[in-house]
Amino acid sequence: MDANRVWVDSRLRFRIGLGVEGRVLSELGARGTTALDVGTGRRGLGARVAVTRLGADDVRAFDLHQASVESSRRALADLGDRVRVERADATALPVADDAVDLVVSLHTLHHVVDWPAAVAEYARVLRPGGQLAYAEMTARFVDNPVLRAVSRHPADRFTEDELLAALEGAGFDVPARRHRSRAGGCWLLGVATRR
Ligand SMILES: C[S@@+](CC[C@H](N)C(=O)[O-])C[C@H]1O[C@@H](n2cnc3c(N)ncnc32)[C@H](O)[C@@H]1O
């Protein structure tokens, strides 16, 4: 059993994502009309955060896994044509350059093998001034031996400093006032702006 999968698919995870992470990202100033949710999961969490908290009314939600695409389509049906769900890899999004106002990425990067490539892809699809709203777990949490024993994540996950450096290097500004580090640097939330 993959404990991570059980947690990610749970109702409690959904409530924390919508009620805590969605609220914090909104308070940090995340906004956008046209949005992507990358790594939407089985409940379409980031797409719902984008519509209900961040002002989006045109959202494309992506996941690598077809089962998540189908499940999140059902979960998001009440949002009608404001959300479309498609299968795509975070490192090769079927989106034009400079196309969207907002990318929502909730706990996706630490699952992507080549996570710096996904960060670069987020920068490519955002218009200048567009925002990346992120929530992530760092290596301090993901590489904990207890978690490694019960869950599956790629090797060599990032520290907080490595993620911030990758964002800066890909063309994002991440002002300190828009970045939150919680649980001893295990849990990050923030809004990065594409230069
Ligand atoms: C930890 S779950 C997060 C789900 C949801 N965003 C949330 O916060 O609850 C990570 C999601 O990213 C997806 N994912 C992993 N690698 C991906 C990739 N390369 N491209 C797109 N999605 C990916 C997984 O299938 C999974 O649904």
The ligand as a Tripos MOL2 file, in Angstrom:
@<TRIPOS>MOLECULE
LIG
   27    29     1     0     0
SMALL
NO_CHARGES

@<TRIPOS>ATOM
      1 C1          0.5770   14.5280   -4.1800 C.3       1 LIG1
      2 S1         -0.5170   14.4800   -5.5450 S.3       1 LIG1
      3 C2         -1.2830   16.0900   -5.3780 C.3       1 LIG1
      4 C3         -2.7160   16.1170   -5.8720 C.3       1 LIG1
      5 C4         -3.4230   17.4320   -5.5990 C.3       1 LIG1
      6 N1         -2.8080   18.5170   -6.3490 N.3       1 LIG1
      7 C5         -3.3870   17.7460   -4.1240 C.2       1 LIG1
      8 O1         -2.6980   18.6970   -3.7220 O.co2     1 LIG1
      9 O2         -4.0480   17.0630   -3.3660 O.co2     1 LIG1
     10 C6          0.5340   14.7030   -6.9400 C.3       1 LIG1
     11 C7         -0.2080   14.6000   -8.2560 C.3       1 LIG1
     12 O3          0.7120   14.9130   -9.3090 O.3       1 LIG1
     13 C8          0.5090   13.9830  -10.3590 C.3       1 LIG1
     14 N2          1.7630   13.9210  -11.1250 N.ar      1 LIG1
     15 C9          2.9130   13.2720  -10.7720 C.ar      1 LIG1
     16 N3          3.8270   13.4470  -11.7120 N.ar      1 LIG1
     17 C10         3.2760   14.2220  -12.6820 C.ar      1 LIG1
     18 C11         3.7380   14.7470  -13.9090 C.ar      1 LIG1
     19 N4          4.9790   14.5070  -14.3490 N.pl3     1 LIG1
     20 N5          2.9000   15.5100  -14.6510 N.ar      1 LIG1
     21 C12         1.6320   15.7370  -14.2140 C.ar      1 LIG1
     22 N6          1.1320   15.2700  -13.0590 N.ar      1 LIG1
     23 C13         1.9480   14.5180  -12.3000 C.ar      1 LIG1
     24 C14         0.1310   12.6970   -9.6700 C.3       1 LIG1
     25 O4         -0.5430   11.7940  -10.5330 O.3       1 LIG1
     26 C15        -0.7470   13.2120   -8.5430 C.3       1 LIG1
     27 O5         -2.0990   13.2990   -8.9350 O.3       1 LIG1
@<TRIPOS>BOND
     1     1     2 1
     2     2     3 1
     3     2    10 1
     4     3     4 1
     5     4     5 1
     6     5     6 1
     7     5     7 1
     8     7     8 2
     9     7     9 1
    10    10    11 1
    11    11    12 1
    12    11    26 1
    13    12    13 1
    14    13    14 1
    15    13    24 1
    16    14    15 ar
    17    14    23 ar
    18    15    16 ar
    19    16    17 ar
    20    17    18 ar
    21    17    23 ar
    22    18    19 1
    23    18    20 ar
    24    20    21 ar
    25    21    22 ar
    26    22    23 ar
    27    24    25 1
    28    24    26 1
    29    26    27 1
@<TRIPOS>SUBSTRUCTURE
     1 LIG1         1 GROUP 0 **** ****
